[in-house]
């Protein structure tokens, strides 16, 4: 079995890929540029990747390719229709990162709602020492208890975030295509209008692209906190940037972007230094324990495929 790992660095340089190497002949590339994909897939049977985009142009000459394993739950970077039409199996990994993403989501919300950036800066700048007063209470912050937390997308990650929100004493609103018994499920407009905190955990597809646009941002409370742990394109990034700069919403955070990494032309470049903005480098999924689980599931998916099973299949 020939296995090719196209972007091993996205899995972290602390994670041993020995379990993959034990399955067969394994070629590991730290990263793969778009113009290198076709050549690196030329004679491989199994491709393992995280962020590399696979489509007709770079798959059409991969004559021996039987299986693509995505080291993620989302697989919008794979042309599933092409793979299905050409007999290439595609597997993802579900559930491995729920605790990790929920942890980062809640940490970001806590930081933004409590203004930790500003309070830390007050101390590290020396102003606290110079001030001569034992405490400082500006900017004003509020308890999460009794606030309304809206969760958009209620799969494994959304449910984990919901449990934590309820543990803080928040009232939970859920927006999900199929209502969930036991939860207050509402449409997206209602959720945007009524929530104090909004966190995004929905897959990216035609119905969720630009789900949070200028109109829905205008529905939000002026002190609302929005955090995106889904995909960058679930939000209209230009509209979000403008909303932050105009004070339409109170705080914003994101771990995902339409272009990763984003550059100086990206709309978030204008807001990345603001005290009410918290941007992280697509790391929410990547707690060490989550990455170990992910790799373990990839190995099981490969073994199951060669045994004739359909574990993890999304094609």
C-alpha positions in Angstrom: 0.0 0.0 0.0 1.4 3.4 -1.0 0.3 6.3 1.3 1.1 9.9 0.7 0.6 12.6 3.4 0.4 15.9 1.6 0.5 18.5 4.5 1.9 16.8 7.6 2.7 20.2 9.2 -1.0 21.0 9.6 -1.2 18.0 12.0 1.6 19.5 14.2 5.3 18.5 14.3 4.8 16.9 17.7 2.5 14.2 16.4 4.2 10.9 15.3 2.9 9.5 12.0 4.3 6.1 12.8 0.8 4.5 12.9 0.4 5.5 9.2 3.9 4.3 8.3 3.1 0.9 9.8 0.4 0.4 7.2 2.7 0.4 4.2 5.0 2.6 2.1 4.4 6.1 3.4 5.7 9.3 1.9 5.3 12.3 4.1 5.4 15.9 2.8 5.4 18.8 5.4 3.3 20.8 2.9 2.2 20.7 -0.7 1.7 23.7 -3.0 -1.2 23.6 -5.5 1.2 23.0 -8.4 2.8 20.1 -6.6 -0.4 18.1 -5.9 -0.7 16.3 -9.3 2.8 15.0 -9.3 2.7 13.8 -5.7 -0.5 11.9 -6.3 0.7 10.3 -9.5 1.2 6.8 -8.2 -0.2 6.8 -4.7 -3.1 4.6 -3.5 -4.1 6.6 -0.4 -3.8 10.3 0.1 -4.0 11.8 3.6 -4.5 15.5 3.9 -5.9 18.3 5.9 -6.2 21.6 4.0 -4.9 20.7 0.5 -7.6 21.2 -2.2 -8.3 18.3 -4.5 -10.3 18.7 -7.7 -10.5 17.4 -11.2 -7.4 19.2 -12.4 -5.1 17.6 -9.9 -6.9 14.3 -9.6 -7.4 13.3 -13.2 -3.9 11.7 -13.6 -4.0 9.9 -10.2 -4.6 6.6 -11.8 -3.9 4.5 -8.7 -5.7 6.6 -6.2 -8.2 4.6 -4.3 -8.8 6.5 -1.1 -8.6 10.1 0.2 -8.5 10.5 4.0 -9.3 14.0 5.2 -7.8 14.8 8.6 -10.8 16.9 9.5 -14.6 16.7 9.8 -15.2 19.2 7.0 -14.4 18.1 3.5 -15.4 21.1 1.4 -11.8 21.1 0.0 -12.5 17.9 -1.8 -14.5 17.6 -5.1 -16.8 14.8 -3.9 -18.7 14.7 -7.1 -15.6 14.0 -9.1 -14.4 11.4 -6.6 -17.7 9.6 -6.7 -17.8 9.6 -10.5 -14.3 8.1 -10.7 -14.5 5.6 -7.9 -12.3 7.4 -5.4 -13.4 6.8 -1.9 -13.3 9.8 0.6 -13.3 9.5 4.4 -13.5 12.2 7.0 -13.2 12.0 10.8 -16.1 13.0 13.0 -16.3 13.8 16.6 -12.5 13.8 17.3 -12.3 17.6 18.0 -15.6 18.4 19.8 -13.9 19.0 23.2 -11.0 20.9 21.7 -13.2 23.3 19.6 -15.6 23.8 22.4 -12.8 24.7 24.7 -11.4 27.3 22.4 -14.8 28.7 21.6 -15.7 29.2 25.3 -12.2 30.6 26.0 -12.6 33.2 23.3 -16.1 34.2 24.5 -14.9 34.5 28.1 -11.9 36.6 27.0 -14.1 38.9 24.9 -16.9 39.2 27.4 -14.6 39.9 30.3 -12.3 42.3 28.3 -9.2 40.3 29.3 -7.1 41.9 26.6 -7.7 45.3 28.1 -7.2 44.3 31.7 -4.0 42.4 30.9 -2.7 45.4 29.0 -3.4 47.7 31.9 -1.2 45.6 34.1 1.6 44.8 31.7 1.9 48.4 30.6 2.7 49.4 34.1 -0.4 51.6 34.4 -1.7 49.4 37.3 1.5 49.9 39.3 1.5 53.6 38.6 -2.2 54.1 39.3 -2.0 53.5 43.1 -5.5 52.0 43.2 -6.0 48.4 44.2 -8.5 47.6 41.5 -9.8 48.7 38.1 -13.3 48.1 36.8 -13.3 49.6 33.4 -14.1 48.6 30.8 -17.3 47.3 32.4 -17.9 43.6 32.1 -21.0 41.5 32.8 -21.7 38.0 34.1 -22.6 35.4 31.5 -25.3 34.1 34.0 -28.7 34.9 32.6 -27.5 35.9 29.2 -28.7 34.3 26.0 -26.2 32.2 24.1 -27.1 31.3 20.5 -25.5 28.2 19.0 -25.7 28.0 15.2 -25.2 24.3 14.1 -25.9 21.7 16.8 -23.7 18.7 15.9 -21.1 17.3 18.3 -19.3 20.6 18.7 -22.4 22.7 19.0 -23.9 20.4 21.7 -20.6 20.5 23.7 -20.6 24.3 23.6 -24.3 24.3 24.5 -23.6 22.2 27.6 -20.9 24.6 28.8 -23.1 27.6 28.1 -25.9 26.1 30.2 -23.4 25.4 33.0 -22.6 29.1 33.1 -26.3 29.7 33.6 -27.0 31.0 30.1 -30.3 30.6 28.3 -29.6 28.5 25.2 -31.0 29.2 21.7 -30.3 26.7 18.9 -30.5 27.1 15.1 -30.4 23.8 13.3 -31.9 22.6 10.1 -33.7 19.8 12.0 -35.1 20.9 15.4 -33.7 19.1 18.4 -36.1 17.9 21.1 -35.5 19.4 24.5 -33.9 22.7 23.2 -35.4 26.0 22.2 -34.8 25.9 18.4 -35.3 29.1 16.4 -34.6 30.4 12.9 -31.3 32.3 12.3 -32.9 35.7 12.3 -34.5 35.2 15.7 -31.3 33.8 17.1 -29.3 36.8 15.8 -31.8 39.3 17.3 -32.2 37.7 20.7 -28.7 36.4 21.6 -26.1 38.1 23.6 -23.5 35.6 22.5 -23.5 33.8 19.1 -21.2 31.0 18.2 -21.0 29.4 14.8 -20.4 25.6 14.4 -22.3 24.8 11.2 -20.8 23.1 8.1 -20.1 25.2 5.0 -22.5 24.5 2.2 -24.7 26.4 -0.2 -27.2 27.2 2.5 -24.7 28.4 5.1 -22.3 30.4 2.9 -22.5 34.1 4.0 -25.1 33.0 6.6 -24.0 35.9 8.8 -24.3 38.8 6.4 -24.8 42.6 6.8 -28.6 42.1 7.4 -28.1 39.6 10.2 -25.4 41.6 11.7 -27.7 44.5 11.8 -30.2 42.4 13.8 -27.7 41.7 16.6 -27.6 43.6 19.8 -24.9 46.3 19.8 -23.1 44.6 22.7 -23.4 41.1 21.2 -20.3 38.9 20.9 -19.9 36.8 17.7 -17.4 33.9 17.4 -16.9 31.8 14.3 -15.5 28.3 14.8 -17.1 26.9 11.6 -15.7 28.0 8.3 -14.6 31.5 7.2 -17.2 31.7 4.4 -20.1 31.1 6.8 -19.7 34.8 7.5 -19.5 37.7 5.0 -16.1 38.8 6.2 -16.3 42.3 4.7 -19.6 42.9 6.5 -18.3 41.6 9.8 -15.2 43.9 9.6 -17.5 46.9 8.9 -19.8 45.9 11.8 -16.9 45.8 14.2 -15.5 49.1 13.0 -19.0 50.7 13.1 -19.8 49.4 16.6 -22.8 47.4 15.2 -21.7 44.5 17.4 -19.7 44.5 20.7 -17.1 41.9 20.0 -15.9 39.4 17.4 -13.6 36.4 17.3 -12.8 33.9 14.7 -10.5 30.8 14.2 -11.3 30.4 10.5 -11.0 32.5 7.4 -11.9 32.2 3.7 -8.1 32.6 3.0 -5.8 30.9 5.4 -3.5 32.4 6.3 -5.0 35.8 5.5 -2.9 38.7 4.3 -3.0 42.5 4.4 -5.8 42.6 1.8 -8.1 40.6 4.0 -11.0 42.6 5.7 -9.9 41.3 9.1 -6.5 42.9 8.7 -8.1 46.2 9.6 -9.6 45.0 12.8 -7.1 42.4 14.1 -5.5 44.8 16.6 -8.7 46.0 18.1 -9.3 45.2 21.8 -12.7 43.7 21.1 -11.4 41.4 18.4 -9.8 38.0 19.0 -8.5 36.1 16.0 -6.7 32.7 16.3 -4.8 30.7 13.6 -7.3 27.9 12.9 -6.1 26.0 15.9 -9.4 25.2 17.8 -9.5 21.7 16.5 -5.9 20.9 17.4 -5.5 20.1 21.0 -2.9 17.3 21.2 -5.5 14.7 22.4 -7.8 15.6 19.5 -5.0 15.2 16.9 -4.1 11.8 18.3 -7.8 10.7 18.1 -7.9 12.1 14.5 -4.9 10.1 13.4 -6.1 7.0 15.1 -9.4 7.2 13.2 -7.7 7.8 9.9 -5.7 4.6 10.4 -8.9 2.7 11.2 -10.6 4.2 8.1 -7.8 3.0 5.9 -7.9 -0.5 7.4 -11.6 -0.7 7.1 -11.6 0.4 3.5 -9.2 -2.3 2.5 -11.3 -4.8 4.4 -14.3 -3.8 2.3 -16.0 -1.5 4.8 -17.4 2.0 4.6 -16.2 3.5 7.9 -16.0 7.3 7.7 -17.1 7.4 4.1 -18.6 10.7 2.8 -18.6 10.0 -1.0 
